[in-house]
């Protein structure tokens, strides 16, 4: 099975890209667990909540791995939780770091910040300077992890087509 993680800062089209790639490759995609978790949440989240989100996301990945045959696409993964905790709470979290060590994908698609930020009650970083900073943190984190990753840019279908071209460089049936 070829496993693809779609990652990057908020409002960079991760969910849309995951859905469209899943349609293209005729497979399911793993949804973003944090959205489900936080939509039913009243009040400010804590570091413990982000840990629970990481656990939930990882469990979704493990469950889907059992069902998928050729290709698996994850809308978000544990790198997002790692960066989220470090950016908001200003330190790393051992539980999230341990989960991240267990996670393995064949390819990470890092979504560029070239799409306009769109308001959503769960989003926190509309400022372009914060978005640039977060994008660099994602890029540096993936480089430090020494995992295969490519930056995906472009608007709507251009982004999807760019992602497909990248995937085809790595994935051979």
N, C-alpha and C positions, 0 to 999 in steps of 0.2 A: 504494500500500500504506500502511495506517495502522499505525504502530509504537508499541507500548506497552512501557514499561520498568517493571518492578516493583522497587522499591528500598526500603531502610530497614535499620534495625539487625537484628542476628541475632534469631532466634526471634520474628519478627513475622508469620509465616504467608506469607512470599513464595512459597515453592515450592508450597504447597497452593493459594494463590490463582492462581498461574500455571496450574497444572494444571486447576483448575475453570473458569477463564476460557477456556482453550484448548478444553475440552470444550463449553462454552456456545457459543463462536463457531466450533466445528467446524474447528479449526486445530491445528497443533502449537505447542509452546512451546520456547524455547531454555532448556536446563537450566543450572543453576549450575555453572560450570566448576571453581570452587574446591573443591567437594565431591569431585569426581572426582580432582583433583590431590592434595588433602591426605589422602584416605582411603588412598592408596598411599604415604604419606609417613611415614617414621620419624624422630622427633625434632622439634626446634623449627624452625619455618619462619623464613626470613630475608626481608629486603626484596626481594631478587632473586626469591624465590619468588612474592611478591605481584605483581611485575612480570610474571613468566611467567603467572600466573593472569589478569592483565589482558589480556595478549596472547591467551591461549587463549579468554577470554570474548569478546573482540572478534572473533576469527576465527569463533567459533560464530555470532555475530550476522551477520557477512558471509555465511557459508554459507547460513544460513536465509533471509536476504534474497533470495537467488537462487531459492529454492524457493517461498516464500510468495507468495500472490497478493493477498488482500484485507486480512488482518490478521496482524500478527506480535506475539507476546508474549514478552518476555524476563524470565526469572526471574533477576534480578540483572543488573547492567551495570557500567560502569566507575566510576560515582560511588562504588559500594561499595569498589572498590579504592583510589580516591583517599583516601577517608575512613579506610579501614583503615590505609594507610601513614602518614597524618598522625597518627592517633590512637596507633598502636603505636610508630612510630619517630620521632615528634615533628618531622617535616619533610615537605615535599612531594617528589614524585618526578617528574623531568622527563619520563621515558618515559610514565608513567601520565597525566600532564597532557596530553601530546601525543595520546595515544590518545583521551582524553576529548574533546579538541577535534574529533576526527573523528567521534565518535559522535553520531548524531542520532535522536531519538525524537519522535513527535508528542505524546506524553503520558507523564508519569511518574506512577505511583501510589506514593505514599509510605505504607508500612504503619505504622500507629500501634503504639505499645507497649502497647496495652490488652489484649493477650493475655498469659497467664502465660508466663514464661520456662520452657522445657523443656530438660532436660539433654540434651546431645549431646556426644560427645568432641571435636568440632570447635568448640564454642562457648566463648567466653571471658568474657562480661560478664553474669553473673546479677544483679548488684547493680542495684536499681531506679534509684539515682541515676546510675549509669553509663549505663543505658538511656535515661533522660531526657536526659542530656547528649548522647548520640549521636543521639537523635532530633532535638534542636535543631540539631546540626551538619548532619544531612541536610537539614533544612528550610532552614537558612541557605545551604547550598551550592546547593540548587536555586534559591533566590531569587536568589543572586548569578549563577547561570548564565542567569537570565532565560528559563527554559524553562517550558512549561505543566505544572503539577503539581497534584495534589489529594491530600489525606490520606484514606486509607481506614481506617475503623475498624469495630468490631463483631466479634462472635464467629461463626466458621464461616460458615453460609449468609447471615447478616446482612451479613458482610463482603463476601462474593461479590456479593450483591444490591446493596450500596452501590457496589461497584466497577463493576458493569454500568451502574447509573444514571449514574455519572460518565462512563464511556466513551461512553454514548449522547449525552451533551451535546457531545462532541467529534467523534465518529465518525458519519459519515452515508454509507451505502452508495451 
